[in-house]
Amino acid sequence: MHRSRIGVVLIDHPADLYPDAARFWAAATGGPATGAPPPENPYEHLASLGGDVSLVLQRTGRGTPSRVHLDIETDDVPAETSRLLALGAQVVVEHEEYRILADPGGLVFCIVPVQTKDFAERATIWQ
């Protein structure tokens, strides 16, 4: 048995596009993004979407297209990876603590360890 849920919605932009995109999304959502997170932290929180789900900007590296992706948080990354592979996902990159997968249509998403405070009460339990 393990649990999972969507914890974060990320708006990804490569570094060269990031400042303008961050200013746009901050204005569009009323969020606080500066457009210039420090080099060691590529994330800027924009807003809470309810149920402790966050909208976050992510500065990505060269070659990564601008996109929106989801972080699925779980208390068991290997089990959630297996569950989603059985549903048709494919592994893109396997890191020690998290995985980058693609759905059957090619949309990239991540499976990450628990990140939100309300995970226990909002996650789905999988057998």
Secondary structure, 3 states (H helix, E strand, C coil): CEEEEEEEEEEEEECCCHHHHHHHHHHHHCCCCCCCCCCCCCEEEEEEEECCEEEEEEEECCCCCCEEEEEEEECCHHHHHHHHHHCCCEEEEECCCCEEEECCCCCEEEEEECCCCCHHHHCEEEC
